[in-house]
Amino acid sequence: MLVVDDDTRIRGLLQKYLVDNGFRVTAAADAAEARKHLVGIQFDLIVLDVMMPGEDGFEFTQSLRQDSDVPILLLTARGDPENRIEGLERGADDYLAKPFEPRELVLRINTILRRAMKDDGQPKAVQMGECRFDLERGELWRKETKVRLTTAEVTLLRLFASNPKVTFSRLELCEHTGVTLERSVDVQITRLRRKIEANPRMPIYLQTVRGVGYTLIPD
């Protein structure tokens, strides 16, 4: 696991607490140092502070999402809904506002890691126009090109693909993905549509059922 925080005291406390709870932790003071670690190490998860000098956590997350699907948990003193939504839009898997209980941090980390490692063992795929989602591998392909997904997006697509034409409410999707804001589900749906729909504003496959929730209607 990689912990990135410019506050030396907080960084040290996080590293010690996570190590005490059984995690192997590498620490970095900013995005530049984090990039150096990422060159040679494949991390299971990144715990990333938002408010950092230079490249902040939002910018770093968006940059990472161009070529990596490593799970990202954002930490920030700005915990209002709009900032949480921005973090999810940039590609984060979860968002925790400071100050927080260390036990909650560990619980959220474990939830993200379980989602990342979950394999439902169904060796099948669903087709959505030019896109194909492999449930076993959790991979989305557009023709011959692999489309990068976050762990939260994989979780949602697996749920929808395993239950085609079944409508899930926002509350059910929150419970399944471990997020607390229904608005966060809307953000994830919007991001998925950009990846699987020819016209995300007029979705054919990942449809809204007005007043109820969302459903996947594959080919």
C-alpha positions, -999 to +999 in steps of 0.1 A: +000+000+000+012+035-008+003+064+016+008+099+002+005+129+025+025+161+028+020+163+065+050+145+081+032+138+114+000+125+098+020+104+072+040+088+100+009+081+121-009+065+091+021+044+082+025+031+118-012+024+123-016+006+090+016-015+096+002-024+131-029-036+114-010-060+091-004-039+060+029-034+042+032+004+037+053+027+016+050+064+023+055+095+001+054+132+008+038+143-025+028+132-059+063+135-074+077+111-048+047+088-052+054+086-089+090+074-082+076+045-061+050+036-087+077+030-113+091+000-095+063-013-073+027-025-080+006-014-051-027-029-040-041+005-030-032+042-026-043+063+003-040+098-010-043+132+006-061+158-015-046+191-003-010+188-012+014+214-027+021+212-064+000+184-080-029+179-056-047+146-049-075+153-074-050+160-102-029+130-093-059+107-093-070+119-127-035+114-141-032+079-126-065+069-142-051+074-177-031+042-174-038+026-140-068+010-122-051+008-088-077+015-061-075+050-046-089+062-013-088+100-010-083+118+024-091+154+028-101+181+053-128+192+029-156+167+034-185+184+018-205+164-008-193+184-038-157+177-030-165+140-025-182+139-059-153+156-075-130+130-061-152+102-075-154+119-109-116+121-111-115+083-106-112+077-068-128+045-053-137+061-020-134+093+000-128+098+037-129+133+054-105+144+080-105+140+110-114+103+108-113+073+131-084+051+122-106+021+125-129+035+099-099+040+076-090+003+080-126-008+074-128+012+042-095-001+030-106-037+036-138-030+017-120-016-013-096-045-013-124-071-011-141-055-041-108-055-060-102-092-053-138-105-056-143-131-083-177-145-087-164-174-108-189-169-137-168-175-169-191-155-191-194-121-208-220-097-218-220-077-251-230-041-253-226-029-289-188-026-295-181-033-258-178-067-241-176-071-203-159-103-190-175-111-156-148-136-146-119-112-153-137-080-145-125-066-179-142-043-203-132-043-239-141-020-268-134-041-299-097-051-293-089-023-268-091-028-231-110-001-213-097+008-178-121+005-149-119+014-113-127-013-087-160+004-080-169+004-117-160-033-119-182-040-089-212-022-105-208-038-139-205-073-124-237-067-105-256-054-135-241-080-159-250-109-135-286-096-133-294-083-168-327-063-171-330-062-133-335-027-119-315-017-089-324+013-067-297+038-058-299+026-022-292-010-033-263+001-054-249+021-024-251-009-002-235-031-028-206-008-035-201+004+001-207+042-006-229+064+016-241+090-009-267+081-035-253+110-056-220+090-056-238+062-074-251+086-101-215+097-106-203+061-111-232+055-135-223+086-155-186+075-157-196+039-168-219+053-196-190+073-210-171+040-213-198+017-227-223+039-246-218+054-280-238+084-268-237+087-230-265+113-230-288+088-247-279+055-231-290+023-248-275-003-224-272+012-189-306+028-186-324+049-160-357+036-148-373+068-137-382+070-101-367+035-094-330+033-103-308+017-130-308-014-152-284-030-177-299-042-210-271-060-229-274-073-265 
